[in-house]
Each structure stands twice: as C-alpha cells, then as structure tokens.
Amino acid sequence: MLLINSLFLVNLFMKKILIIGGGAMGSAFSVPCIDNNNKVFITEPYSQRFIKNLSSKNIFHSGLKINLSKKLIFKKYAKELFFEKYDLIVIALSLSGINFVSKELKKYKVKSPVLVLTKGLKYEKKNKKITTISQTLLKNIPKLNVSVLKGPCLAKELARKNQTSVIIANKNIKIAKLLGKMISTKYYLIEYSKDVIGVEICSAIKNIYSMIIGSGLSLNKSSSLFQKSLLEMKYITRQLKGKEETVLSLAGVGDLYVSAAGGRNSKMGNYLGQGFTFKSAKKKFMANDTVEGEQLVREIAPFILKKFNSKKIPLMFRMIRAILKNKKFSI
Ligand SMILES: NC(=O)c1ccc[n+]([C@@H]2O[C@H](COP(=O)([O-])OP(=O)(O)OC[C@H]3O[C@@H](n4cnc5c(N)ncnc54)[C@H](O)[C@@H]3O)[C@@H](O)[C@H]2O)c1
C-alpha cells in the first residue's frame, strides 16, 4: 500500500517533457531533465544519424560520444506525438528547423508551454525586419506560451554533468521560474530574465563576435577585441529593443567567453586572422563544420548594412564584408 502511494506521488510530481531535436544539445538537455525525475521523450524530425543513435539499444549518441540514460524515451517523429499533452515542449533544432517546427506546432494546435534552446535570428525580407525565434513562433501562433533558454553551455559538458549555468527568459518571470524548477539540478543552475528579446539577440550575435575575437591570434589582441565586442553587442542589443544590461548576463558575456575560448566560430576566426579568406578556410580546414556565426552574418547583413552606422559597430561591418565579399579580414 505504502509503495503504491509513493508511486502515485512520484507520478503526480513527474512532469512530461518532449524534446524536439536529437542533436547534441537536445540530447544533452535530456540529462538534467531525467535527473530531475521527469518523464522525458525525445524525437528527431530530420537527421537519420540521430534517429539511428537515439533508437539504438545502448542509446549511444555519436555527437556527444556518450550513452544516454535508458530512461530516455525515443519517439518516432509523427503527428500522433502532438496528440499527447506535455508539461513542456523543448525545441532544440538548428535555426534552419525553426520555420518547420513553427508550422507543425500551429498545425497540431499545440497548447503546451514551449522552451526554445535554438540560438539565432531571422531576417524577414518582406517587412525588412530582424526577428528573434520567439517572435517568429509567436507570429505564427500568437497564444503560444514561449520561453527561451540560453547561455554558455557546451552540450558535451552538460551531458557529462559538468556544472553549467544558463538563463531562462520569459516576460512573466513566474513562468520562467516554474520551468527552472522543472529542469534544474545540482549541476544545471538556472538564472532568470524578463528580457526575452535581449537574451535572444545576445545569444545569437555572440557567434559573430567569437569569430572576431578568434581572429586576434594572441591573448593581448583577443582581449582588446573582447572588450570592443562587448561595446558593440551593447549597442546592437539596445538598437534591436533588448536591454543593454543583458549583455552582461549569461546569454551575453557568459556565452561569448565559452564561444571565444573554443568552438567552431573562434576556430574560423583564427583562420581569418591568419589571412585566409572565409571560403578558402572553410574548404581547407572546416569543410564539414557548420559555422553558426557565418550563417548569422548572411542572414542579418542586409538589415545591419542598411540600418546601422558602420562607425558604431566597425568590427561587425568588417566581418560582414569579409564573409559576404570573401575579402581578407583585417583589424
Ligand atoms: N540554449 C543552449 O544552452 C544551447 C547550447 C548549445 C547549443 N544551442 C543551440 O542548439 C541548436 C542545436 O545545436 P546542436 O549542437 O544540437 O546541433 P546539432 O547539429 O547537433 O543538431 C541540430 C539539430 O537540428 C536538426 N536540424 C538541422 N537542420 C534541420 C532542418 N533543416 N530542419 C529541421 N531540423 C533540422 C538536426 O536534425 C538536429 O536535431 C543550435 O541553435 C545551437 O546554437 C543551445
């Protein structure tokens, strides 16, 4: 009887979480969710490689190089998935998957709260505007309860339960805190913000600034680029209607540090600093790597070049020129 009662209690507090996106980040995110006693489902709509990983017996993830918990439940991506009610749906796809998932959530009239891990911005050609991911989702589904989670988090480290601090933003801080309670653990620490736009802008543009910092080639030069990058990030965040102080949060300077210290963006920046053009560096050294900073440059350049003053954000303008015109990057 006692056992039945305690099982009932566990189930009562156990939340149902669906993670859409079985790449490195979506899969790593399942680790604290499971440790916090949630029932965690994961689905993969796009990559055969991740489907194979997640449906294998040992749940070995080829990106994380780790066996995931047997408690993680893999679900084939299908419309039936959305017939169930979840306490939380997590979006962990790359930026290129956002339009797809936005249409799907609308089609299946999803009412569960949504938490976005994806980092990036979109340029709306029609309205000539830069939009964040939460704005893109809300435009499609105005009543969606959407929060964003960003910050310095290498998926491989989180999957190995290294201490990681991130920030959840929602205009309604109570909702952000409820989500935080659902997913935080001793090693996954959560901070909160109401500045959804600022958090999204910072977490996206840090990919471009980590390329710029990576081009420094020496710690002295990179440190000075780091300081100048922060000033430009403050300016851009303010202009795009985020809060300047968010640049000093985990989503801004926190994430900039981890990306500049290591990672694909700063690696590309390093080649640019050595005098390679973007195309030659990509072909020669990083042919199979996604460089998120480059993708973001291409996405937002039409807006930045038109609406911003090059004297206010000279580093950004030089990086845009280097990538779009395939010119050497010099500072
Ligand atoms: N919020 C955080 O703490 C945090 C930390 C690290 C990374 N991220 C972000 O998470 C996102 C995913 O990163 P990752 O390291 O898991 O990348 P990954 O390459 O390992 O996985 C990418 C995921 O997106 C899917 N995808 C790719 N192209 C798609 C398309 N055209 N349509 C639909 N789905 C598509 C893949 O199938 C896979 O599920 C990125 O935006 C990254 O910046 C967030």
The ligand as a MOL file (V3000), in Angstrom:
LIG
                    3D

  0  0  0     0  0            999 V3000
M  V30 BEGIN CTAB
M  V30 COUNTS 44 48 0 0 0
M  V30 BEGIN ATOM
M  V30 1 N 20.4950 27.0270 -25.2640 0
M  V30 2 C 21.6180 26.3850 -25.0180 0
M  V30 3 O 22.0320 26.1740 -23.8740 0
M  V30 4 C 22.3810 25.8690 -26.2130 0
M  V30 5 C 23.6560 25.3200 -26.0550 0
M  V30 6 C 24.3120 24.8550 -27.1670 0
M  V30 7 C 23.7120 24.9610 -28.4070 0
M  V30 8 N 22.4820 25.5130 -28.5310 0 CHG=1
M  V30 9 C 21.8030 25.6790 -29.8170 0
M  V30 10 O 21.0230 24.4940 -30.0740 0
M  V30 11 C 20.8570 24.3540 -31.5040 0
M  V30 12 C 21.2320 22.9370 -31.8970 0
M  V30 13 O 22.5980 22.7430 -31.6360 0
M  V30 14 P 23.2560 21.2920 -31.6200 0
M  V30 15 O 24.6200 21.4560 -31.0530 0
M  V30 16 O 22.3230 20.3050 -31.0240 0 CHG=-1
M  V30 17 O 23.3890 20.9890 -33.2000 0
M  V30 18 P 23.3740 19.5430 -33.9330 0
M  V30 19 O 23.9320 19.7860 -35.2750 0
M  V30 20 O 23.9780 18.5110 -33.0620 0
M  V30 21 O 21.8050 19.2230 -34.0740 0
M  V30 22 C 20.9990 20.0110 -34.9060 0
M  V30 23 C 19.5480 19.6030 -34.7770 0
M  V30 24 O 18.7700 20.3740 -35.7170 0
M  V30 25 C 18.1540 19.4790 -36.6610 0
M  V30 26 N 18.1030 20.1310 -37.9880 0
M  V30 27 C 19.1600 20.5700 -38.7090 0
M  V30 28 N 18.7230 21.1040 -39.8720 0
M  V30 29 C 17.3680 20.9950 -39.8590 0
M  V30 30 C 16.3340 21.3580 -40.7710 0
M  V30 31 N 16.6110 21.9580 -41.9300 0
M  V30 32 N 15.0440 21.0940 -40.4420 0
M  V30 33 C 14.7400 20.5030 -39.2440 0
M  V30 34 N 15.6860 20.1350 -38.3450 0
M  V30 35 C 16.9680 20.3740 -38.6480 0
M  V30 36 C 19.0170 18.2330 -36.6240 0
M  V30 37 O 18.3330 17.1330 -37.1200 0
M  V30 38 C 19.3020 18.1380 -35.1290 0
M  V30 39 O 18.1900 17.6840 -34.4220 0
M  V30 40 C 21.7290 25.4350 -32.1360 0
M  V30 41 O 20.9290 26.5550 -32.4530 0
M  V30 42 C 22.6990 25.8270 -31.0250 0
M  V30 43 O 23.1750 27.1450 -31.1200 0
M  V30 44 C 21.7990 25.9410 -27.4650 0
M  V30 END ATOM
M  V30 BEGIN BOND
M  V30 1 1 1 2
M  V30 2 2 2 3
M  V30 3 1 2 4
M  V30 4 1 4 5
M  V30 5 2 4 44
M  V30 6 2 5 6
M  V30 7 1 6 7
M  V30 8 2 7 8
M  V30 9 1 8 9
M  V30 10 1 8 44
M  V30 11 1 9 10
M  V30 12 1 9 42
M  V30 13 1 10 11
M  V30 14 1 11 12
M  V30 15 1 11 40
M  V30 16 1 12 13
M  V30 17 1 13 14
M  V30 18 2 14 15
M  V30 19 1 14 16
M  V30 20 1 14 17
M  V30 21 1 17 18
M  V30 22 2 18 19
M  V30 23 1 18 20
M  V30 24 1 18 21
M  V30 25 1 21 22
M  V30 26 1 22 23
M  V30 27 1 23 24
M  V30 28 1 23 38
M  V30 29 1 24 25
M  V30 30 1 25 26
M  V30 31 1 25 36
M  V30 32 1 26 27
M  V30 33 1 26 35
M  V30 34 2 27 28
M  V30 35 1 28 29
M  V30 36 1 29 30
M  V30 37 2 29 35
M  V30 38 1 30 31
M  V30 39 2 30 32
M  V30 40 1 32 33
M  V30 41 2 33 34
M  V30 42 1 34 35
M  V30 43 1 36 37
M  V30 44 1 36 38
M  V30 45 1 38 39
M  V30 46 1 40 41
M  V30 47 1 40 42
M  V30 48 1 42 43
M  V30 END BOND
M  V30 END CTAB
M  END
